[in-house]
Amino acid sequence: MAKSKMPEKSRQRSLFREAMIRFLHNPTGMAGFIIISVMVILSLSAGIISGGMLQRIVIAIALACSPELLLADEPTTALDVTIQAQVLDMMNDIKKKMGTSVLMITHDLGIIAEMCDRVAVIYAGEIVEMGDLEHIFERTEHPYTRGLFDSLPNAVGEGNRLKPIEGLMPDPSNLPQGCKFSPRCPYATKECLEKPAVLTEVEPGHFVQCYHHGCMKKEKSRIEEGGDGNGRNQRK
């Protein structure tokens, strides 16, 4: 019995892939895609639809009504690299053609760089840094944001060791009294432990919640002048 069902499963998956390809090449024809998808899905046997297929169906349904605001919470999870790139291109295309605003929630800094105009970095439920892409990627001011970038492998350079953020996320039911990041922060002082900083505009459009936001600039200047902050010279 199992062998006789295999051709039907293959046919159904093929129909779904063809429908998805037509949708990705013509995202403005979403209504037709939804109809095709529903017809295909209704004919599927239990267990035929994979996690990736379900993810794509949900994205298509969300885009079908041409929303003014699209809330995308990890929209590319469970998708392979090729489909992920196609979905992001499709969302960018819809954003431009239909004027749709996209609120992207993701841990992937690569997706942020590709999709977003403004970025809010959140730690323990609070915005700790907010600004445009240049502010966040080039002029980082909060130690947590810096820690996120330092934790990423770098394909350029001499292959220095990664710098993971020390410690663990705090228990949501027992958050620190002061800055939520202070137990893990290398710049934390007594002031940080006692009272949280206020989200402050450090330059036009760039907001940071940190008493020591200038530390990032000082450290970057020190590295550019020849030291890496640990007494090692970087110049050759």
N, C-alpha and C positions, 0 to 999 in steps of 0.2 A: 504493500500500500504506500509506503513512504516513497518508493522509487517513482510511482505513477504521479505523485504530487509535485515532484521536483520541476518538471517543465512548466507547470502552472505557476509555481512560485517565481520562477525565472521570468516568465512573461509579465507577471504583475509588477515585479521590480523594474523591469524594462519600461513598462508603461509609465510608471512613476518617474523614472529618470528622464524620459522624454518630455514629460509634462514640466518637470523642474527646469530642464534646459530651455524650453520655450519661454518659461517665465523669466529666467535670468537674462535671456537675450531681449526680452520685451517686457520690462517691469511695469510699463504703463498699461499693459493688457492684463491686469491682475484679475479682473472679474472672470475672464475666460479660463485663466489658470485655476482659480478656485473651483469652478464648475468641473473642469477636467479632474482635478485632484479628488473632489468629493466622489465623483463617479468611480474613480480607480479605488479609492479607499474603501468605499462601500462593498466593492467586490473582493476585497482582500480577506484572506483567512487569518485567524488569530495567530499572532506571533510573526506575521510577515513584515510589519512596519518596524524598522530599526529605530534606535534613539536618534540617529542623525536625520532620518526621514521626518520623525515627529518634530524635531527642532525646526526644520525647514518649513513644515506645514504651518507651525505656529507663527513664524516670521511672515509667511505669505498672508495669513489671515489678518495679522496686525497691520499690514500695509495695504490690504485690499480696499479699505474705506478712505484712503488718502488722508490720514490724520494730520492735523496741524501740529500736534506734538506726539512724538513716538518715544515711549519709555522702553529702552532696550537694556535689560539686565542680563549681562553675559550672553549676548545673542549668538555667539559663535561657539559656545561650549558643545563638545561632542561632534563638531564638524571637522573633516579633514582639511588640510591646508588649502587645497584647491577650491573647495566649496566655500571655505571661510573667506578667501579673497574675493570670490564672486559675490557673496552676500554683502560684504562691505562695499564693493563697487556699486552694487545695486542700491544700497542705502544712501550712498553719496549721490548717486544719480537722481534718486527720488527727492532727496533734500534740495538739489539744485532745481529740478524741473517743477516741483510742486510747492516749494517753499516750506517744506516740513522741517520743524525743529526736532532735533534728536537729543534726548537725555541718555547718555551712554554710561552704564555702570559696569566697570570691568577692572580686573587686576592686571590686564595686559597693557603695558606701557607702549608697545608697538601699535596696538589698535588706537590708543589715545592719540599718539602722534599722527596717525593717518586720518582719524575721523573728527577730532575735536578742535574747536576754536578756543574755548576756555575750559579750564580744569579746576576741580575742587578735590583736594586730597583729604580724605577722612580717616581719622584714627579714633577708635573707641566711640564712634557715633558723633564725633565733632569734626567740623571743618578746621584743619590746622593750617592749611595754605590754599590760596585760591588766586588764579591769575590766568593770563593767556599762555599759549604754548611756550613762548620764549621765556616768560617769567619762571615757569615750572621746570623746564628742561635746561635752560641756560643760566638762570639767576636764582637757583634754589636757595630758600632762606630758612626752611624748617628742618631740623635734624632728622625727623622721620622721613620726609621726602628725600633727603640726601641718602638715608639708609636704603630706601627702595632702589635708587639708582646704583648704589655701591654693591647691592646684592646681585646685580645682573652681570652675566659674563660679558666680557668686552672682546670683540674679534680684532680690535685694533690695539697695537701696543705690544708690550713685552710679556703679557700674560701674568700680571700680578694676581695674587690670591684674592678671592672674593672676600668682602667684608659683610658678613651677615649681621643683622640687627641682633644685639645681645638680648637675652631674656625671652619672655613669652608675653602674649597679649594678656591684659588684665582681665580678671573675672568681671563680667558685666554687672553682677550683683554686689560686687565689692570693689568699686573703682577707687583709685588713689584720691586723696583729698585735694591735691593741687593739680598740676598738669598731668593728664592721663599718661603721657609718654615719659614722664620724669624718671620712673624706675629703670628705664632702658636707655636713657639719654646720656651721652658722654659729657654734655655741657650743663647738666642739671645742678642747680644750687639750692640753698635752703629756701629761697623765695619760690622756686618752682615747686618744691614739695608742699608748701603751705597754701599757695593761692594760684589758681590757673590764670594764665595771661589772657588778655582780651584780643580778639581778632582785630589787628591794626593794619591800616594801609601804609606800607613802607615805601611805596612809589605808586604813581597813578595806575589803578587797576590791579595792583598786586597786594594781597592781604595775607598776613601771617599771624598765627597765634603762638607767640614765643617771646620770652623776655630777652633771649640772646640771639635774635635773628641775624645780627651782624656777624656772628661767628663764622657763618658760611663764606661770606665775602673775604674775611681775614684769612681763613684757611686756604681759599682758592688763590689769593694773592701770594701767600707764603709758598705754595706749591709752584706757582708760575715763576717765582724768584729763585727757585732751585731746591726747595725742601719739600718733603712730602708730609710734614707735620710730625714726623717721628725722628727727625734729625738726619734723614738720609737725603743725599743730594740727587736730584733727578736729571740734572744737565750732564751732557757728555762732553 
